[in-house]
């Protein structure tokens, strides 16, 4: 379930905040995974 939700959140974030948020969230999700 989480593996499906995270990519969706990432895509929504990258659409709105291409640089700061996408990089920050990618790192956070990678650590959680």
Legacy VTK file of the C-alpha trace (Angstrom):
# vtk DataFile Version 3.0
C-alpha trace
ASCII
DATASET POLYDATA
POINTS 33 float
0.000 0.000 0.000
2.694 2.506 1.001
4.742 1.657 -2.078
1.788 2.709 -4.225
1.046 5.917 -2.321
4.606 7.266 -2.160
5.234 7.478 -5.937
1.908 9.290 -6.366
2.783 11.834 -3.682
6.218 12.251 -5.230
4.752 12.919 -8.665
2.256 15.459 -7.311
5.039 17.219 -5.410
7.424 17.296 -8.357
4.692 18.886 -10.477
4.317 21.757 -7.994
7.869 21.983 -6.637
10.291 20.577 -9.232
13.549 21.213 -7.355
13.438 21.591 -3.576
10.579 19.257 -2.675
11.298 16.512 -5.203
14.893 16.110 -4.026
13.962 16.306 -0.340
11.102 13.833 -0.641
13.114 11.402 -2.746
15.733 11.229 -0.005
13.124 10.873 2.758
11.273 8.080 0.959
14.527 6.306 0.147
15.443 6.246 3.834
11.992 4.993 4.836
12.129 2.250 2.223
LINES 1 34
33 0 1 2 3 4 5 6 7 8 9 10 11 12 13 14 15 16 17 18 19 20 21 22 23 24 25 26 27 28 29 30 31 32
